[in-house]
Amino acid sequence: MGEVEGARTFGVAGETYDSFMGRYSLPLAELFADAVGVAPGDTAVDVGCGPGALTAVLVDRLGAPCVYACDPSPPFCDECAARYPGVVVKRGQAEAIPFETNTADHAMAQLVLHFVSEPDTAAQEMARVVRPGGKVAACVWDFDDGMEMLRAFWDAALSIDPEAPDEARTLRFGRPGEIAEVFATARLELIRESTLAVASSYSSFDELWNSFLAGVGPAGSYCTSLDDPDRDRLRVALLERLGAPSGSFTLGAVAHCAVGRVPG
């Protein structure tokens, strides 16, 4: 299966990812699990687990033997398995989840669906690994306005390069209703949507800027692809976009979430 542009930019160490996006995805995972209704006694599959932000919450709530995880990135699989012994972690794409039919009570994809090449197939696969009556869920950032860190970056990038690959233009599922539409195609029932809001604080602008220089995700990949003069221009544009903070500051992030029930 093909790879969505941007997905390949996550072949990094877990700590590198954590410094860039993990600071948002960790608190998001708690809210996501609440939205799904994950409770003791359940089992769950973390689809596109990365280094394990959602996996950590699932292990805390359910215990490692009740958690399954998969990701197409070998470094992320290795990191997730090392962090959470007892979790069954396998390499695999959302379009071909490497677990048996009716494996778990929930299949959850956090910040994944917009990097999936065949989302309809992915939704069907998530439904396949869930027992009848169980839940399929996904959440993604609001790329238009809700994810302040990425929105500020891409606005700054567009100010110096009108052709910059703004994720709001290049990726799906950053707007309300898009996940629910795919879930309906997969014949899920009782689909409900919500928004999940989190925030992250930075000690300085340099802390934020250095996270882009790690080359994580489409934004980091674009940043590191620039030559030195253009990268310097981008840094200045981003600093100005954020109001030139001289000390610590906080950026908010909003994710769109949808949860559906497998018939039966």
Helices and strands as residue ranges (DSSP letters): G 7-10, H 14-17, I 18-22, H 23-36, E 44-47, H 53-62, G 64-66, E 67-71, H 74-83, E 88-91, G 94-96, E 104-110, G 113-115, H 119-128, E 130-141, H 148-160, H 167-170, H 178-185, E 189-202, H 205-212, H 217-225, H 228-241, E 249-261
